[in-house]
Amino acid sequence: MSRKQQELDPDEVALIEWCTVVEELFVAAGVPREEAQDYIGDEADWFTDMFYDGLSPEEAAKAALKDD
C-alpha cells in the first residue's frame, strides 16, 4: 500500500480526536475506560452524526451520559 493510501482523511482525524475527548469526558464522569471505548465503538454512527452536526465533545458526552 502506498503511503498516500495509508493516510487518513482530515475529517477522519478530526473525528477520532473528537471521540478521544468524548472518551476522556466519560472517564472523568466515572465510566471505566474500556466501557467508554466499547460504547463509543458500538454507537459510532450516532457519535459520527453528532460530530458532523457540530456538537462539542462536551455536548455529546452529556447526551450520551443522559441516555444511560
N, C-alpha and C positions, 0 to 999 in steps of 0.2 A: 504494500500500500504506500502510495506516495505521501510525503509529509503534508501536502495540501489537503489530501483526503482525510487525514487524521485530525486536522484542526477542527475545533468546534466553532459553530456559528456564534457570532457575538451575542445574539439573543439567547442561545442555549447557555452560554457562560453566565449571562446576567440572571437567568432563571435559576441556575444551580447556586449562584451566590445568594440570591434572594431566599431560596429554600434553606440554605445553611443558616441564614439569620433567623428564619422561622423556627428551625430546629433548636437553635440556641435559646430562643424565647420559650419554647416548650420546656427545655431542660431547666431554665430559670424558674419556671412555674411549677417544677417538681415532677415533671414527666421523665421517666428513665430514658436515657439517650437512645437505646435500642428500640424502645417502644415509639419514640418520636420519629426515628428514621423509618420504621415499618409503617407508621401511619401516613407519613408524607409519601412514601412509595405506593401504598395502597390507594391513596387519594390523589395521585399525581395529576389526573385530569382536572380535578377540582382546583388544586393549587395552581396549576398552569393557567386556568381560566382567571383566577384571582390576580395572578401576576399580570396577565395581559389586560385585565380590566383596570389596572393601575392601583390596586390596593397595596398598601405598605406591608412589610412583613409583620408589623405590629397588628395591623387590622386583620390580616389573615390568621395570625395566631389567636387573636381574640375570638374570631368567628369559629375557629376550629375547637378551641377550648370550651366555648359556649355550647357547641354542638354536642359535646360529650355528655 
